[in-house]
Every structure is written in structure tokens, then in C-alpha cells.
Amino acid sequence: MSLLMTLIITYINTGMDHNYINRFLKAWSLSLPIAIIAALLLGPPIKKFVDKITK
């Protein structure tokens, strides 16, 4: 998910040129750890909340 979002957002923000892949890889190397940490920290409480409101 972070790969696809970073590809699209980098394209929207900067366009496609010869340096696009380098910009994408830099952005993804920053966003992937943030996405993993957010999923690990926010996933369990959100799951409990959703389970509670859907019962």
C-alpha cells in the first residue's frame, strides 16, 4: 500500500522525468517505516474499537 501511494503521490507532486525513480525511492524509504510503525501501534486499538461498535 505504501509503495503504490508513494508512487502516485510522488508523480502528482513532481511529475515524471529522469530523476523520478530516485525521488520515489527516497520518499518510500521514509514513508515505509512510518507506515509499519503506525500499523503496529494503531492497528490493535482500532481493531478493538471496530469490534466493539460492530457487535
C-alpha positions in Angstrom: 0.0 0.0 0.0 2.8 2.5 0.9 4.5 1.6 -2.4 1.5 2.4 -4.5 0.6 5.5 -2.6 4.2 6.8 -2.7 4.4 6.1 -6.5 1.3 8.1 -7.1 1.9 11.0 -4.7 5.5 11.4 -6.0 4.2 11.5 -9.6 1.4 14.0 -8.7 3.8 16.3 -6.8 6.8 16.2 -9.0 5.9 14.8 -12.3 7.7 12.2 -14.4 11.3 12.8 -15.5 14.7 11.1 -15.5 15.0 11.6 -11.7 11.5 10.3 -10.8 12.8 6.9 -9.6 15.3 8.5 -7.2 12.7 10.8 -5.7 10.3 7.9 -5.4 12.9 5.7 -3.6 13.8 8.4 -1.2 10.2 9.1 -0.4 9.4 5.4 0.0 12.4 4.8 2.2 11.0 7.5 4.6 7.3 6.5 4.4 7.6 2.7 4.7 9.0 2.7 8.3 6.4 5.3 9.3 3.6 3.1 7.8 4.8 0.0 9.5 5.1 1.7 12.9 1.7 3.3 12.5 0.1 0.0 11.6 1.7 -1.8 14.6 0.7 1.0 17.1 -2.7 1.9 15.8 -3.9 -1.4 14.4 -4.8 -3.1 17.7 -6.8 -0.2 19.3 -8.6 0.4 16.0 -9.5 -3.3 15.7 -10.9 -3.3 19.3 -12.9 -0.2 18.5 -14.3 -1.7 15.3 -15.1 -5.0 17.1 -16.9 -3.1 19.8 -19.1 -0.9 17.5 -20.0 -3.8 15.1 -21.3 -6.2 17.7 
